[in-house]
Amino acid sequence: MPRPAQQSTSHLLILCACPDQTTAQNIANQLVDRAMAACVSILPGLTSIYQWQGKRETAQEHLLLIKTTDIAYPALEQAVTELHPYELPEVIAVPITQGLNGYLQWIEQQTATKINR
């Protein structure tokens, strides 16, 4: 029988588009190494179409799916801002309202290892 999902507002999925694989890999490694994220998935092949400084732009990007917590978010946002080459990087936090209890606990454990020290 499947386990029931746990409701939580302390877990976040962060979306962040990067200009290339190298940047995406660097940011992902830094966030995990610093315990700001439990896991970062990199999705290549993203096409973004947007308005920037009065003109329409099209960019091929890599999307980061960053799993973290509310507590780790401020440090994570600062790190992404410092590591990202864009003047205004995409950093969008989406609350994770349900998920496998063990996985959500793992996110908490991974992000708490250095943040709470």
ZIBEL-V406868 format. One record per backbone hydrogen bond with DSSP energy under -0.5 kcal/mol. NH is the residue of the N-H (numbers start at 1). CO is the residue of the C=O. If there is no record, write none. Layout:
BEGIN
NH;CO + NH;CO
END
This chain:
BEGIN
6;99 + 8;97 + 12;68 + 13;94 + 14;12 + 14;66 + 15;92 + 16;64 + 18;62 + 24;20 + 25;21 + 26;22 + 27;23 + 28;24 + 29;25 + 30;26 + 31;27 + 32;28 + 33;29 + 34;30 + 35;32 + 36;31 + 37;31 + 38;67 + 39;67 + 41;65 + 43;41 + 43;63 + 44;42 + 46;61 + 48;46 + 48;59 + 50;57 + 52;55 + 55;52 + 57;50 + 59;48 + 61;46 + 61;59 + 62;18 + 63;43 + 64;16 + 65;41 + 66;14 + 66;64 + 67;39 + 67;65 + 68;12 + 68;66 + 70;10 + 73;69 + 74;70 + 76;72 + 77;73 + 78;74 + 79;75 + 80;76 + 81;77 + 82;78 + 83;79 + 84;80 + 89;86 + 91;89 + 92;15 + 94;13 + 94;92 + 96;11 + 97;95 + 99;6 + 101;4 + 104;100 + 105;101 + 106;102 + 107;103 + 108;104 + 109;105 + 110;106 + 111;107 + 112;108 + 113;109 + 115;111 + 116;112 + 117;114
END
